[in-house]
């Protein structure tokens, strides 16, 4: 489903070349739950932006569902994002003045879907996350965990091939964060492909596979239950 081949992302800062991604090769199959983990400056955010079709590589090939998106312009990337990807962000990105159900409908509105079908899908997605009774509320009337579930419902409403979760627990307390991760695991058990971006090793270990980045390169790619998946405090430093 996701295929990155020899991906480089270079930034020029005066005479200095920063290699945000330095030759990444990565396959993610349908139905996997993969955590991409790394500290600040490791390249994980750049990797997320490329996987999410928010940016393109300097060189290399990225195929999403068999489609080469490596050199697409912004308009074509927007179409691909809307078709294949659902996003869950750290700060929820809900619009305060809109009702919960209207927030969930937004990506469907941008895709040109009719109003009745948008509403049906939005309510179905809210029911899936256990918030159908909050459809008429404003985001400010919900807890942080509930708002994050609304953002998951928004991601689900378009029936995406991949759910890309960028630090989804970063704004939550530890208990609520565990609830959100457990819900992502439930979605994966139902067959959804989940790509989780995080700097938190304890969160990454909740996935089934860990891809660890350091200095723009993959330094570990394997089962989350493997002893090698656990990072020591010295390695974190």
N, C-alpha and C positions, 0 to 999 in steps of 0.2 A: 504493500500500500504506500509506504514512504521509502524512497530510495535516494540516498545522497551518495554521490560519487565524486571523489577528489574535490570536495568543496573548500574553496578558499574565500575569505572575506578580508580584504586589505583596506586599511585606512591610512592616508598620507597626512602626516602632521609635520609640516615643514620638510626637512630632509629625512625624517624618520618614517618608516613604514611599520604600522601596527598590524600584526597578523591576528585578527580577532578569531578567525577560524583558519587552521593551518593544515589542510588536507584531510577533511573529515570524510569517512566512509561509514555509512549506517543504513541498515535495512530495518524497518518496522513492519511486521505483518499484521493483517487484519485480526482483530480480537486481542491484541496484546495490551498489556498495561505496563508502560515503560516510564521510568523516571529519569530525566536528564538532570544531573546534579553537578554542582560546582560552586566554588566560592566566587566572590566578586572579581571580575576580570578573567574568568575562566573561559568565557565564550558561550556560556549557556543561553544568555539573552539573545545574542546574535543568531545562535542556532535556532532558537524559538522563532525569531522573526523570519528566518528563511523557511522553516517548516510551515509557519503560519501564512506564508505568501505576503508578508508585510515588507519584505525586502528580497533582493536577489543577490546571488553570490557574485564575487568578482570573477571567479572561474569555477568550472565544475558543472555537474549536471544534477538537477533535482527533479525527480519524477514523483508525482502524486496521483495515485490510482492509474498509473501508466501514462500520465500526461506530463510532458516535459514543460515545466513552468520556469525553468532557469532564466530565460531571457524575456519573459513576458513584460509588457508595459503595465502601468498601474491599473488601467481600466480592465485589462484582461485578468490581472491578478485578483481584482475585486470580484469578478464573476466566479473565479475558481474558489475564492474564500467562501462566498455565499453558497456555493454548490456543495462543497466537500467538508468544510471546517466549522466547528462550533467552538467558541472561545469562552473561557471562564477566567476572570481577572482577579487580582488581589483586592482591588478597591471596588469590585462589583460593577462599576460603570452603569448604574441605573440612573434614569432621569427623574429627578425628584417630583416634578410637576405631573408626571404621568402615573396612572394607576399601574399596579403590578401586572395585570394582564396586558396592558398596553406596552409596557416595557418588554414583555416576552414576545409580543407581536412584531417589534421593530424590525428585526432582520427579515421577516417575511414580507413586511411592507416594502422594504427596499428591493426585494426580489420581484415585486409586481403581483403578488398573490392577492386574490379577491378577499374582501373583508370578512365574509362568512367563514371561509376556509381558514383564514388567519386566526379568527377567534376560536374556532374548533381546535386547531392545533395548539394554540396557546393554553387553552383550558386543559387539554389532555396532558401537556407537558407539566403544568402546575400540579395536576393530580398525581403525576408520576413522582414529584418531589414532595408530595404531601402538603401542598399549599393552595389547593383549589378554593378553600374557604377564605383565602386572603386576596383573591383576584381583584377585588374592588378597593383594596387599601393602597395608600401611598407608601413608597419605600421607607419613609421616616417613621412609619408606624410599625415597622418590623425590626426584630433583633438583627445583629450582624450575621448570625448563622442563617436566619431566614432569608436575608438579602442575598447571601451567597447561593442559597438554594434557588432563588429566583433567577440568578444569573446562570445557574446550571439548567433550569427550565428553558431559559432563552436560548442556550446552546443546543438543547435537545429539540426545540420546536421545528428546526429546519431539517431534522433527520440527517445529521451530518455523518460522513464516513469516519471522521476523527474528532474527538473532543480534546482540545489543547488547553490545559489548565496551567496558568502562569501564576505561581506562588499563591494558590487558592486559599491557603490557611494563614497567610502573612498578616492579615488584619484581624484575626480571630484569637480568642483565648485557646489554651491547649485542649480543653474538653470539646469545645465547639469545632475546633480544627479537626480533631479525631473523627467527629461525626461526619464532617464534610468528606474526609478521605474515605471513610467507610462507605459513604454513599457512592463515591466514584468507583469503589471496588464492586459495589452491587451492580452498577451500570456495566462494568467490565464483565461481570459474571453473566449478564444478559447478552453479551456479545459485542458491546461497544469497544472501539479502540480508543484507549486513553493515553495521551502523552502528557506527563506531569513535569513541569519545570520547577525546580526548587533548589535552594542553597542548604536546606535542612536535611542532614543525613537521616535523622529519625523519621522524617516524613517520606523520604525516598525509599526507605526500607519497607514501606507499606505497599509499594508496587511489586510486580512479579519479576521485573528485569530492571537493572540499573545501568545507565550509561553515564560514566563520570568524565567530566572534561577538566583539563588543566592547561592553561596557556594555549587555548585554541585547539587542543588535540584530545582524542579519546584515550584515556589512560586505563579505563576499565569498562568492559561491556560483558555483563553476565547475569546470572540468576541472583535475585535479591537475597535469597536464603544462603548463598555461599559465604563462607567466612571471609573471602577476599572482598566481599561487598561492603564490609564494615570498615570505616575509616577511623584510624587512631587519632587522638588529640594532636599528636605531633604532625601527622599528615595534614590535618585541618589547618594548622599554623603554617 
